[in-house]
């Protein structure tokens, strides 16, 4: 895709500017696919099923094209703004970036989020047999047609809880790293009057943490024999949630484009309040 095509897409009024900046990238569950330029871009670039298959050459070709387009745009923008990408300042900026990365990794929130990601892997590795037993139990319940028992609903809730946990397992860490790096840059740039990108990222980390807590509660109901191990995970997540709130007190109030706004649809006669309705 060339620069002109990108500019044309960006100018389309049906898209909510920046909606993809503070989402959780779970497009399958997103109410804004039709209003998201990022989603449209992905659909256009990867419309061919082969282009979505990671084992197919076309996938890597499309990915390389996307990188090339981004690189060309970066060079062009740098040129327009008189920035020399090979200059000494760039090297200094890269060193600063490296230091910020280190600081972010050592922040108590990102460290706790990293540990959480590992705890999830450990739990799932140890629970393989549990899922097989659970499937047998649910099958039996379905065959016996026990009154007031809904094995299909139970299975759907379990699947949903697992999907949520897996989706956010590493995302909490990634979003917190972006939050902390962003905060370090913002501190040096004194941008008090603008909403802070770091607060937007922290808000997603908070939402992801809370959804994970809800999903683990469902897991505890589904696997009562795992109560203690799951409780450890819940306690860890709840502490993380409180640490995020303490470290980034303005995160909750951050207004994410689309998700936290009353959005006027491009189609006439529709107004939806999507506050907190993402997934
Ligand atoms: S805003 Fe929605 S559609 Fe767009 S990238 Fe995020 S999750 Fe996907």
Boltz pocket constraint, residues with backbone or C-beta under 6 A from the ligand:
constraints:
  - pocket:
      binder: B
      contacts: [[A, 19], [A, 20], [A, 23], [A, 24], [A, 25], [A, 26], [A, 27], [A, 28], [A, 30], [A, 31], [A, 32], [A, 33], [A, 36], [A, 37], [A, 38], [A, 39]]
      max_distance: 6.0
